[in-house]
Amino acid sequence: MKKQTALVIGLFAGGIAAAAGILAALGYIPALAAELLAVVAFPAFVIFIALWWNAKSGEEDIPFIGY
């Protein structure tokens, strides 16, 4: 995975969580649905932002660390 791909996925997941909160505050979706979206999207946000932060710039991929 490239550094830019990790950033895009992380920001997309963060955007989903933020949009869910905003939509719930405005009354467009139920609060429970927003909470579920945030619970699912937040771990993806943290993982992919951490991958982006630790990746080196250049053409090489992020190395597989294992399980």
mmCIF file of the N, C-alpha and C atoms, coordinates in Angstrom:
data_MODEL
# 
_entry.id   MODEL 
# 
loop_
_atom_site.group_PDB 
_atom_site.id 
_atom_site.type_symbol 
_atom_site.label_atom_id 
_atom_site.label_alt_id 
_atom_site.label_comp_id 
_atom_site.label_asym_id 
_atom_site.label_entity_id 
_atom_site.label_seq_id 
_atom_site.pdbx_PDB_ins_code 
_atom_site.Cartn_x 
_atom_site.Cartn_y 
_atom_site.Cartn_z 
_atom_site.occupancy 
_atom_site.B_iso_or_equiv 
_atom_site.pdbx_formal_charge 
_atom_site.auth_seq_id 
_atom_site.auth_comp_id 
_atom_site.auth_asym_id 
_atom_site.auth_atom_id 
_atom_site.pdbx_PDB_model_num 
ATOM 1   N N  . MET A 1 1  ? 0.848   -1.167  0.000  1.00 0.00 ? 1  MET A N  1 
ATOM 2   C CA . MET A 1 1  ? 0.000   0.000   0.000  1.00 0.00 ? 1  MET A CA 1 
ATOM 3   C C  . MET A 1 1  ? 0.901   1.241   0.000  1.00 0.00 ? 1  MET A C  1 
ATOM 4   N N  . LYS A 1 2  ? 0.571   2.160   -0.820 1.00 0.00 ? 2  LYS A N  1 
ATOM 5   C CA . LYS A 1 2  ? 1.328   3.412   -0.916 1.00 0.00 ? 2  LYS A CA 1 
ATOM 6   C C  . LYS A 1 2  ? 0.935   4.364   0.205  1.00 0.00 ? 2  LYS A C  1 
ATOM 7   N N  . LYS A 1 3  ? 1.815   5.292   0.504  1.00 0.00 ? 3  LYS A N  1 
ATOM 8   C CA . LYS A 1 3  ? 1.577   6.261   1.579  1.00 0.00 ? 3  LYS A CA 1 
ATOM 9   C C  . LYS A 1 3  ? 0.342   7.103   1.277  1.00 0.00 ? 3  LYS A C  1 
ATOM 10  N N  . GLN A 1 4  ? 0.184   7.529   0.041  1.00 0.00 ? 4  GLN A N  1 
ATOM 11  C CA . GLN A 1 4  ? -0.957  8.370   -0.321 1.00 0.00 ? 4  GLN A CA 1 
ATOM 12  C C  . GLN A 1 4  ? -2.263  7.589   -0.228 1.00 0.00 ? 4  GLN A C  1 
ATOM 13  N N  . THR A 1 5  ? -2.249  6.312   -0.562 1.00 0.00 ? 5  THR A N  1 
ATOM 14  C CA . THR A 1 5  ? -3.452  5.492   -0.462 1.00 0.00 ? 5  THR A CA 1 
ATOM 15  C C  . THR A 1 5  ? -3.894  5.361   0.987  1.00 0.00 ? 5  THR A C  1 
ATOM 16  N N  . ALA A 1 6  ? -2.943  5.154   1.894  1.00 0.00 ? 6  ALA A N  1 
ATOM 17  C CA . ALA A 1 6  ? -3.276  5.057   3.317  1.00 0.00 ? 6  ALA A CA 1 
ATOM 18  C C  . ALA A 1 6  ? -3.891  6.365   3.810  1.00 0.00 ? 6  ALA A C  1 
ATOM 19  N N  . LEU A 1 7  ? -3.353  7.489   3.356  1.00 0.00 ? 7  LEU A N  1 
ATOM 20  C CA . LEU A 1 7  ? -3.900  8.787   3.761  1.00 0.00 ? 7  LEU A CA 1 
ATOM 21  C C  . LEU A 1 7  ? -5.320  8.973   3.245  1.00 0.00 ? 7  LEU A C  1 
ATOM 22  N N  . VAL A 1 8  ? -5.562  8.628   1.993  1.00 0.00 ? 8  VAL A N  1 
ATOM 23  C CA . VAL A 1 8  ? -6.897  8.799   1.404  1.00 0.00 ? 8  VAL A CA 1 
ATOM 24  C C  . VAL A 1 8  ? -7.922  7.938   2.137  1.00 0.00 ? 8  VAL A C  1 
ATOM 25  N N  . ILE A 1 9  ? -7.577  6.692   2.413  1.00 0.00 ? 9  ILE A N  1 
ATOM 26  C CA . ILE A 1 9  ? -8.508  5.806   3.107  1.00 0.00 ? 9  ILE A CA 1 
ATOM 27  C C  . ILE A 1 9  ? -8.757  6.313   4.528  1.00 0.00 ? 9  ILE A C  1 
ATOM 28  N N  . GLY A 1 10 ? -7.700  6.760   5.204  1.00 0.00 ? 10 GLY A N  1 
ATOM 29  C CA . GLY A 1 10 ? -7.851  7.284   6.558  1.00 0.00 ? 10 GLY A CA 1 
ATOM 30  C C  . GLY A 1 10 ? -8.734  8.515   6.603  1.00 0.00 ? 10 GLY A C  1 
ATOM 31  N N  . LEU A 1 11 ? -8.515  9.432   5.685  1.00 0.00 ? 11 LEU A N  1 
ATOM 32  C CA . LEU A 1 11 ? -9.338  10.642  5.653  1.00 0.00 ? 11 LEU A CA 1 
ATOM 33  C C  . LEU A 1 11 ? -10.781 10.329  5.263  1.00 0.00 ? 11 LEU A C  1 
ATOM 34  N N  . PHE A 1 12 ? -10.964 9.354   4.387  1.00 0.00 ? 12 PHE A N  1 
ATOM 35  C CA . PHE A 1 12 ? -12.316 8.945   4.005  1.00 0.00 ? 12 PHE A CA 1 
ATOM 36  C C  . PHE A 1 12 ? -13.061 8.368   5.208  1.00 0.00 ? 12 PHE A C  1 
ATOM 37  N N  . ALA A 1 13 ? -12.381 7.525   5.990  1.00 0.00 ? 13 ALA A N  1 
ATOM 38  C CA . ALA A 1 13 ? -13.011 6.948   7.181  1.00 0.00 ? 13 ALA A CA 1 
ATOM 39  C C  . ALA A 1 13 ? -13.315 8.033   8.209  1.00 0.00 ? 13 ALA A C  1 
ATOM 40  N N  . GLY A 1 14 ? -12.396 8.964   8.391  1.00 0.00 ? 14 GLY A N  1 
ATOM 41  C CA . GLY A 1 14 ? -12.646 10.081  9.304  1.00 0.00 ? 14 GLY A CA 1 
ATOM 42  C C  . GLY A 1 14 ? -13.789 10.952  8.827  1.00 0.00 ? 14 GLY A C  1 
ATOM 43  N N  . GLY A 1 15 ? -13.880 11.152  7.536  1.00 0.00 ? 15 GLY A N  1 
ATOM 44  C CA . GLY A 1 15 ? -14.973 11.946  6.959  1.00 0.00 ? 15 GLY A CA 1 
ATOM 45  C C  . GLY A 1 15 ? -16.324 11.287  7.168  1.00 0.00 ? 15 GLY A C  1 
ATOM 46  N N  . ILE A 1 16 ? -16.356 9.967   7.070  1.00 0.00 ? 16 ILE A N  1 
ATOM 47  C CA . ILE A 1 16 ? -17.606 9.243   7.309  1.00 0.00 ? 16 ILE A CA 1 
ATOM 48  C C  . ILE A 1 16 ? -18.056 9.434   8.762  1.00 0.00 ? 16 ILE A C  1 
ATOM 49  N N  . ALA A 1 17 ? -17.120 9.300   9.692  1.00 0.00 ? 17 ALA A N  1 
ATOM 50  C CA . ALA A 1 17 ? -17.468 9.461   11.106 1.00 0.00 ? 17 ALA A CA 1 
ATOM 51  C C  . ALA A 1 17 ? -17.926 10.892  11.396 1.00 0.00 ? 17 ALA A C  1 
ATOM 52  N N  . ALA A 1 18 ? -17.231 11.871  10.852 1.00 0.00 ? 18 ALA A N  1 
ATOM 53  C CA . ALA A 1 18 ? -17.603 13.271  11.072 1.00 0.00 ? 18 ALA A CA 1 
ATOM 54  C C  . ALA A 1 18 ? -18.954 13.591  10.429 1.00 0.00 ? 18 ALA A C  1 
ATOM 55  N N  . ALA A 1 19 ? -19.162 13.103  9.207  1.00 0.00 ? 19 ALA A N  1 
ATOM 56  C CA . ALA A 1 19 ? -20.432 13.356  8.520  1.00 0.00 ? 19 ALA A CA 1 
ATOM 57  C C  . ALA A 1 19 ? -21.594 12.711  9.268  1.00 0.00 ? 19 ALA A C  1 
ATOM 58  N N  . ALA A 1 20 ? -21.368 11.532  9.811  1.00 0.00 ? 20 ALA A N  1 
ATOM 59  C CA . ALA A 1 20 ? -22.429 10.872  10.576 1.00 0.00 ? 20 ALA A CA 1 
ATOM 60  C C  . ALA A 1 20 ? -22.808 11.702  11.794 1.00 0.00 ? 20 ALA A C  1 
ATOM 61  N N  . GLY A 1 21 ? -21.827 12.250  12.479 1.00 0.00 ? 21 GLY A N  1 
ATOM 62  C CA . GLY A 1 21 ? -22.118 13.085  13.644 1.00 0.00 ? 21 GLY A CA 1 
ATOM 63  C C  . GLY A 1 21 ? -22.867 14.348  13.266 1.00 0.00 ? 21 GLY A C  1 
ATOM 64  N N  . ILE A 1 22 ? -22.451 14.967  12.188 1.00 0.00 ? 22 ILE A N  1 
ATOM 65  C CA . ILE A 1 22 ? -23.115 16.194  11.731 1.00 0.00 ? 22 ILE A CA 1 
ATOM 66  C C  . ILE A 1 22 ? -24.547 15.901  11.294 1.00 0.00 ? 22 ILE A C  1 
ATOM 67  N N  . LEU A 1 23 ? -24.727 14.822  10.533 1.00 0.00 ? 23 LEU A N  1 
ATOM 68  C CA . LEU A 1 23 ? -26.072 14.471  10.069 1.00 0.00 ? 23 LEU A CA 1 
ATOM 69  C C  . LEU A 1 23 ? -26.995 14.123  11.229 1.00 0.00 ? 23 LEU A C  1 
ATOM 70  N N  . ALA A 1 24 ? -26.448 13.481  12.250 1.00 0.00 ? 24 ALA A N  1 
ATOM 71  C CA . ALA A 1 24 ? -27.269 13.166  13.428 1.00 0.00 ? 24 ALA A CA 1 
ATOM 72  C C  . ALA A 1 24 ? -27.629 14.439  14.184 1.00 0.00 ? 24 ALA A C  1 
ATOM 73  N N  . ALA A 1 25 ? -26.692 15.364  14.293 1.00 0.00 ? 25 ALA A N  1 
ATOM 74  C CA . ALA A 1 25 ? -26.967 16.617  14.992 1.00 0.00 ? 25 ALA A CA 1 
ATOM 75  C C  . ALA A 1 25 ? -28.025 17.441  14.267 1.00 0.00 ? 25 ALA A C  1 
ATOM 76  N N  . LEU A 1 26 ? -28.042 17.344  12.938 1.00 0.00 ? 26 LEU A N  1 
ATOM 77  C CA . LEU A 1 26 ? -29.033 18.074  12.156 1.00 0.00 ? 26 LEU A CA 1 
ATOM 78  C C  . LEU A 1 26 ? -30.362 17.333  12.044 1.00 0.00 ? 26 LEU A C  1 
ATOM 79  N N  . GLY A 1 27 ? -30.401 16.082  12.514 1.00 0.00 ? 27 GLY A N  1 
ATOM 80  C CA . GLY A 1 27 ? -31.640 15.322  12.510 1.00 0.00 ? 27 GLY A CA 1 
ATOM 81  C C  . GLY A 1 27 ? -31.914 14.532  11.245 1.00 0.00 ? 27 GLY A C  1 
ATOM 82  N N  . TYR A 1 28 ? -30.933 14.387  10.374 1.00 0.00 ? 28 TYR A N  1 
ATOM 83  C CA . TYR A 1 28 ? -31.145 13.652  9.133  1.00 0.00 ? 28 TYR A CA 1 
ATOM 84  C C  . TYR A 1 28 ? -31.058 12.139  9.307  1.00 0.00 ? 28 TYR A C  1 
ATOM 85  N N  . ILE A 1 29 ? -30.270 11.691  10.275 1.00 0.00 ? 29 ILE A N  1 
ATOM 86  C CA . ILE A 1 29 ? -30.197 10.265  10.573 1.00 0.00 ? 29 ILE A CA 1 
ATOM 87  C C  . ILE A 1 29 ? -30.335 10.091  12.082 1.00 0.00 ? 29 ILE A C  1 
ATOM 88  N N  . PRO A 1 30 ? -30.819 8.923   12.525 1.00 0.00 ? 30 PRO A N  1 
ATOM 89  C CA . PRO A 1 30 ? -30.949 8.692   13.971 1.00 0.00 ? 30 PRO A CA 1 
ATOM 90  C C  . PRO A 1 30 ? -29.574 8.677   14.651 1.00 0.00 ? 30 PRO A C  1 
ATOM 91  N N  . ALA A 1 31 ? -29.551 9.036   15.915 1.00 0.00 ? 31 ALA A N  1 
ATOM 92  C CA . ALA A 1 31 ? -28.300 9.084   16.672 1.00 0.00 ? 31 ALA A CA 1 
ATOM 93  C C  . ALA A 1 31 ? -27.649 7.702   16.748 1.00 0.00 ? 31 ALA A C  1 
ATOM 94  N N  . LEU A 1 32 ? -28.451 6.663   16.858 1.00 0.00 ? 32 LEU A N  1 
ATOM 95  C CA . LEU A 1 32 ? -27.906 5.306   16.927 1.00 0.00 ? 32 LEU A CA 1 
ATOM 96  C C  . LEU A 1 32 ? -27.152 4.956   15.645 1.00 0.00 ? 32 LEU A C  1 
ATOM 97  N N  . ALA A 1 33 ? -27.696 5.346   14.501 1.00 0.00 ? 33 ALA A N  1 
ATOM 98  C CA . ALA A 1 33 ? -27.019 5.073   13.230 1.00 0.00 ? 33 ALA A CA 1 
ATOM 99  C C  . ALA A 1 33 ? -25.694 5.832   13.144 1.00 0.00 ? 33 ALA A C  1 
ATOM 100 N N  . ALA A 1 34 ? -25.682 7.056   13.619 1.00 0.00 ? 34 ALA A N  1 
ATOM 101 C CA . ALA A 1 34 ? -24.446 7.846   13.615 1.00 0.00 ? 34 ALA A CA 1 
ATOM 102 C C  . ALA A 1 34 ? -23.414 7.227   14.539 1.00 0.00 ? 34 ALA A C  1 
ATOM 103 N N  . GLU A 1 35 ? -23.854 6.750   15.694 1.00 0.00 ? 35 GLU A N  1 
ATOM 104 C CA . GLU A 1 35 ? -22.931 6.110   16.625 1.00 0.00 ? 35 GLU A CA 1 
ATOM 105 C C  . GLU A 1 35 ? -22.340 4.843   16.030 1.00 0.00 ? 35 GLU A C  1 
ATOM 106 N N  . LEU A 1 36 ? -23.156 4.051   15.366 1.00 0.00 ? 36 LEU A N  1 
ATOM 107 C CA . LEU A 1 36 ? -22.657 2.830   14.730 1.00 0.00 ? 36 LEU A CA 1 
ATOM 108 C C  . LEU A 1 36 ? -21.657 3.153   13.613 1.00 0.00 ? 36 LEU A C  1 
ATOM 109 N N  . LEU A 1 37 ? -21.949 4.163   12.827 1.00 0.00 ? 37 LEU A N  1 
ATOM 110 C CA . LEU A 1 37 ? -21.003 4.569   11.777 1.00 0.00 ? 37 LEU A CA 1 
ATOM 111 C C  . LEU A 1 37 ? -19.684 5.046   12.369 1.00 0.00 ? 37 LEU A C  1 
ATOM 112 N N  . ALA A 1 38 ? -19.760 5.794   13.437 1.00 0.00 ? 38 ALA A N  1 
ATOM 113 C CA . ALA A 1 38 ? -18.542 6.288   14.071 1.00 0.00 ? 38 ALA A CA 1 
ATOM 114 C C  . ALA A 1 38 ? -17.732 5.142   14.677 1.00 0.00 ? 38 ALA A C  1 
ATOM 115 N N  . VAL A 1 39 ? -18.408 4.185   15.299 1.00 0.00 ? 39 VAL A N  1 
ATOM 116 C CA . VAL A 1 39 ? -17.717 3.042   15.905 1.00 0.00 ? 39 VAL A CA 1 
ATOM 117 C C  . VAL A 1 39 ? -17.023 2.201   14.844 1.00 0.00 ? 39 VAL A C  1 
ATOM 118 N N  . VAL A 1 40 ? -17.609 2.076   13.678 1.00 0.00 ? 40 VAL A N  1 
ATOM 119 C CA . VAL A 1 40 ? -16.996 1.291   12.598 1.00 0.00 ? 40 VAL A CA 1 
ATOM 120 C C  . VAL A 1 40 ? -15.894 2.089   11.901 1.00 0.00 ? 40 VAL A C  1 
ATOM 121 N N  . ALA A 1 41 ? -16.098 3.367   11.681 1.00 0.00 ? 41 ALA A N  1 
ATOM 122 C CA . ALA A 1 41 ? -15.149 4.162   10.901 1.00 0.00 ? 41 ALA A CA 1 
ATOM 123 C C  . ALA A 1 41 ? -13.930 4.609   11.705 1.00 0.00 ? 41 ALA A C  1 
ATOM 124 N N  . PHE A 1 42 ? -14.077 4.828   13.007 1.00 0.00 ? 42 PHE A N  1 
ATOM 125 C CA . PHE A 1 42 ? -12.969 5.367   13.785 1.00 0.00 ? 42 PHE A CA 1 
ATOM 126 C C  . PHE A 1 42 ? -11.745 4.450   13.831 1.00 0.00 ? 42 PHE A C  1 
ATOM 127 N N  . PRO A 1 43 ? -11.901 3.133   14.053 1.00 0.00 ? 43 PRO A N  1 
ATOM 128 C CA . PRO A 1 43 ? -10.707 2.277   14.032 1.00 0.00 ? 43 PRO A CA 1 
ATOM 129 C C  . PRO A 1 43 ? -9.989  2.295   12.680 1.00 0.00 ? 43 PRO A C  1 
ATOM 130 N N  . ALA A 1 44 ? -10.754 2.320   11.595 1.00 0.00 ? 44 ALA A N  1 
ATOM 131 C CA . ALA A 1 44 ? -10.127 2.404   10.271 1.00 0.00 ? 44 ALA A CA 1 
ATOM 132 C C  . ALA A 1 44 ? -9.372  3.720   10.128 1.00 0.00 ? 44 ALA A C  1 
ATOM 133 N N  . PHE A 1 45 ? -9.939  4.788   10.633 1.00 0.00 ? 45 PHE A N  1 
ATOM 134 C CA . PHE A 1 45 ? -9.268  6.085   10.593 1.00 0.00 ? 45 PHE A CA 1 
ATOM 135 C C  . PHE A 1 45 ? -7.935  6.027   11.329 1.00 0.00 ? 45 PHE A C  1 
ATOM 136 N N  . VAL A 1 46 ? -7.933  5.485   12.534 1.00 0.00 ? 46 VAL A N  1 
ATOM 137 C CA . VAL A 1 46 ? -6.717  5.426   13.338 1.00 0.00 ? 46 VAL A CA 1 
ATOM 138 C C  . VAL A 1 46 ? -5.662  4.543   12.684 1.00 0.00 ? 46 VAL A C  1 
ATOM 139 N N  . ILE A 1 47 ? -6.062  3.376   12.199 1.00 0.00 ? 47 ILE A N  1 
ATOM 140 C CA . ILE A 1 47 ? -5.110  2.444   11.587 1.00 0.00 ? 47 ILE A CA 1 
ATOM 141 C C  . ILE A 1 47 ? -4.483  3.039   10.333 1.00 0.00 ? 47 ILE A C  1 
ATOM 142 N N  . PHE A 1 48 ? -5.292  3.597   9.448  1.00 0.00 ? 48 PHE A N  1 
ATOM 143 C CA . PHE A 1 48 ? -4.744  4.091   8.185  1.00 0.00 ? 48 PHE A CA 1 
ATOM 144 C C  . PHE A 1 48 ? -3.963  5.390   8.356  1.00 0.00 ? 48 PHE A C  1 
ATOM 145 N N  . ILE A 1 49 ? -4.335  6.231   9.307  1.00 0.00 ? 49 ILE A N  1 
ATOM 146 C CA . ILE A 1 49 ? -3.526  7.423   9.577  1.00 0.00 ? 49 ILE A CA 1 
ATOM 147 C C  . ILE A 1 49 ? -2.184  7.004   10.190 1.00 0.00 ? 49 ILE A C  1 
ATOM 148 N N  . ALA A 1 50 ? -2.184  5.977   11.045 1.00 0.00 ? 50 ALA A N  1 
ATOM 149 C CA . ALA A 1 50 ? -0.923  5.475   11.605 1.00 0.00 ? 50 ALA A CA 1 
ATOM 150 C C  . ALA A 1 50 ? -0.045  4.871   10.513 1.00 0.00 ? 50 ALA A C  1 
ATOM 151 N N  . LEU A 1 51 ? -0.644  4.147   9.578  1.00 0.00 ? 51 LEU A N  1 
ATOM 152 C CA . LEU A 1 51 ? 0.131   3.600   8.456  1.00 0.00 ? 51 LEU A CA 1 
ATOM 153 C C  . LEU A 1 51 ? 0.714   4.730   7.613  1.00 0.00 ? 51 LEU A C  1 
ATOM 154 N N  . TRP A 1 52 ? -0.066  5.756   7.371  1.00 0.00 ? 52 TRP A N  1 
ATOM 155 C CA . TRP A 1 52 ? 0.429   6.898   6.596  1.00 0.00 ? 52 TRP A CA 1 
ATOM 156 C C  . TRP A 1 52 ? 1.578   7.575   7.328  1.00 0.00 ? 52 TRP A C  1 
ATOM 157 N N  . TRP A 1 53 ? 1.428   7.753   8.641  1.00 0.00 ? 53 TRP A N  1 
ATOM 158 C CA . TRP A 1 53 ? 2.435   8.443   9.441  1.00 0.00 ? 53 TRP A CA 1 
ATOM 159 C C  . TRP A 1 53 ? 3.769   7.686   9.425  1.00 0.00 ? 53 TRP A C  1 
ATOM 160 N N  . ASN A 1 54 ? 3.702   6.346   9.458  1.00 0.00 ? 54 ASN A N  1 
ATOM 161 C CA . ASN A 1 54 ? 4.908   5.528   9.545  1.00 0.00 ? 54 ASN A CA 1 
ATOM 162 C C  . ASN A 1 54 ? 5.518   5.191   8.194  1.00 0.00 ? 54 ASN A C  1 
ATOM 163 N N  . ALA A 1 55 ? 4.814   5.434   7.117  1.00 0.00 ? 55 ALA A N  1 
ATOM 164 C CA . ALA A 1 55 ? 5.319   5.078   5.792  1.00 0.00 ? 55 ALA A CA 1 
ATOM 165 C C  . ALA A 1 55 ? 6.391   6.071   5.351  1.00 0.00 ? 55 ALA A C  1 
ATOM 166 N N  . LYS A 1 56 ? 7.340   5.555   4.598  1.00 0.00 ? 56 LYS A N  1 
ATOM 167 C CA . LYS A 1 56 ? 8.376   6.414   4.037  1.00 0.00 ? 56 LYS A CA 1 
ATOM 168 C C  . LYS A 1 56 ? 7.890   6.991   2.722  1.00 0.00 ? 56 LYS A C  1 
ATOM 169 N N  . SER A 1 57 ? 8.416   8.150   2.365  1.00 0.00 ? 57 SER A N  1 
ATOM 170 C CA . SER A 1 57 ? 8.092   8.739   1.064  1.00 0.00 ? 57 SER A CA 1 
ATOM 171 C C  . SER A 1 57 ? 8.878   8.001   -0.011 1.00 0.00 ? 57 SER A C  1 
ATOM 172 N N  . GLY A 1 58 ? 8.271   7.821   -1.150 1.00 0.00 ? 58 GLY A N  1 
ATOM 173 C CA . GLY A 1 58 ? 8.940   7.149   -2.251 1.00 0.00 ? 58 GLY A CA 1 
ATOM 174 C C  . GLY A 1 58 ? 8.038   6.123   -2.891 1.00 0.00 ? 58 GLY A C  1 
ATOM 175 N N  . GLU A 1 59 ? 8.629   5.271   -3.670 1.00 0.00 ? 59 GLU A N  1 
ATOM 176 C CA . GLU A 1 59 ? 7.874   4.294   -4.438 1.00 0.00 ? 59 GLU A CA 1 
ATOM 177 C C  . GLU A 1 59 ? 7.633   2.988   -3.701 1.00 0.00 ? 59 GLU A C  1 
ATOM 178 N N  . GLU A 1 60 ? 8.393   2.728   -2.632 1.00 0.00 ? 60 GLU A N  1 
ATOM 179 C CA . GLU A 1 60 ? 8.252   1.450   -1.948 1.00 0.00 ? 60 GLU A CA 1 
ATOM 180 C C  . GLU A 1 60 ? 6.931   1.385   -1.190 1.00 0.00 ? 60 GLU A C  1 
ATOM 181 N N  . ASP A 1 61 ? 6.443   0.172   -1.029 1.00 0.00 ? 61 ASP A N  1 
ATOM 182 C CA . ASP A 1 61 ? 5.202   -0.053  -0.306 1.00 0.00 ? 61 ASP A CA 1 
ATOM 183 C C  . ASP A 1 61 ? 5.469   -0.108  1.188  1.00 0.00 ? 61 ASP A C  1 
ATOM 184 N N  . ILE A 1 62 ? 4.394   -0.044  1.985  1.00 0.00 ? 62 ILE A N  1 
ATOM 185 C CA . ILE A 1 62 ? 4.495   -0.257  3.418  1.00 0.00 ? 62 ILE A CA 1 
ATOM 186 C C  . ILE A 1 62 ? 4.767   -1.746  3.617  1.00 0.00 ? 62 ILE A C  1 
ATOM 187 N N  . PRO A 1 63 ? 5.816   -2.121  4.337  1.00 0.00 ? 63 PRO A N  1 
ATOM 188 C CA . PRO A 1 63 ? 6.132   -3.545  4.485  1.00 0.00 ? 63 PRO A CA 1 
ATOM 189 C C  . PRO A 1 63 ? 5.090   -4.270  5.322  1.00 0.00 ? 63 PRO A C  1 
ATOM 190 N N  . PHE A 1 64 ? 4.916   -5.543  5.014  1.00 0.00 ? 64 PHE A N  1 
ATOM 191 C CA . PHE A 1 64 ? 4.001   -6.389  5.779  1.00 0.00 ? 64 PHE A CA 1 
ATOM 192 C C  . PHE A 1 64 ? 4.658   -6.720  7.109  1.00 0.00 ? 64 PHE A C  1 
ATOM 193 N N  . ILE A 1 65 ? 4.000   -6.422  8.208  1.00 0.00 ? 65 ILE A N  1 
ATOM 194 C CA . ILE A 1 65 ? 4.576   -6.637  9.525  1.00 0.00 ? 65 ILE A CA 1 
ATOM 195 C C  . ILE A 1 65 ? 4.263   -8.036  10.054 1.00 0.00 ? 65 ILE A C  1 
ATOM 196 N N  . GLY A 1 66 ? 3.200   -8.622  9.611  1.00 0.00 ? 66 GLY A N  1 
ATOM 197 C CA . GLY A 1 66 ? 2.798   -9.938  10.104 1.00 0.00 ? 66 GLY A CA 1 
ATOM 198 C C  . GLY A 1 66 ? 1.591   -9.826  10.996 1.00 0.00 ? 66 GLY A C  1 
ATOM 199 N N  . TYR A 1 67 ? 1.271   -10.892 11.637 1.00 0.00 ? 67 TYR A N  1 
ATOM 200 C CA . TYR A 1 67 ? 0.098   -10.908 12.497 1.00 0.00 ? 67 TYR A CA 1 
ATOM 201 C C  . TYR A 1 67 ? 0.537   -10.561 13.877 1.00 0.00 ? 67 TYR A C  1 
# 
